[in-house]
Amino acid sequence: MTDTIHWMRGLSRQSPVRRGLGARRPDMLGEMVRSAVWLAVLLPSCVGPKSKECIRQVGVASEASRNVDSKSIDSVRQGLDAVETAHRACVEAGRDDEAAQLDKGRKDLRAHLERLEKKAADPSQRPISEAELAELVKKGDSGCPQGQGYKHSGKEVRCTGPQIVDMSYPVARSYFERRGYKVTDVPPSSLRAEHGAELFVLEYEGAQDDRPPRCLRIQPPPEQSWQEAVARASGVRPDKITAGGKLSVKRGSLGVSVEADAGSAVRLGDCAR
């Protein structure tokens, strides 16, 4: 029975990420997949349905991982979904060994997915024509916040768009989606954007509001200070930002509140409601 998850035991040494994800596995893997499916059917009745489901999902995850295209965000995400489904099934079945090996696989896939999303979100990496580049150099890029900039094909491009604290609902949604964040509409009028440990919640007066958010909540990633997170969202220098103070931005002054008990999460604006 342990042979059915043999391929997953080798993930730490031969993970699909480290091997290029899209590389074809040996024919032995196909045999493992078929064995997993047949064993799920032929297991003796003393083995419970949850264990059978764990083994079946391992076969599905194995096949999905085998067919992952390392350069495709959608393909890597599908592979990750399959491995996570198998992991949940094995955890529920109490099959700790299989769950541990699946956990290694999903961590590798998740890390690779985050790298792909970060690259896709980098404006300096997107393919554009010479004419488009010349226009960006001349007029700037309205798709990134003013005060920032980047190099594309060796040429400097300045950003001319609004800061996150000043973005309307549609603009904020587009901004975060282009950068690979997981974006969720939260009724009645909030927008949630997640990328790894980083989280933004923008609360508006109404759905699809064309005005800035009345409240912006930021949970910075562990490696980033809350001052830097606020600076990136507002364009204000970190040394001008104080907890309990006021933040001077394009639309006026915003209150700054730091939630120390929530890992230095920050609230900007009218967040009392």
Secondary structure, DSSP 4 states (H G I P E B T S, - for coil): -GGGGHHHHTHHHH-TTTTTSSSPPPHHHHHHHHHHHHHHHHS-TTS-HHHHHHHHHHHHHHHHHHT--TT-HHHHHHHHHHHHHHHHHHHHTT-HHHHHHHHHHHHHHHHHHHHHHHHHH-GGGS---HHHHHHHHHH-EEEEETT-EEEETTEEEEEEE--GGG--HHHHHHHHHHTT-EEEEETTTEEEEEETTEEEEEE-SSTT-SSPPSEEEEE--TTS-HHHHHHHHH---GGG--TTSEEEETTEEEEEEEEGGGTSEEEEES---
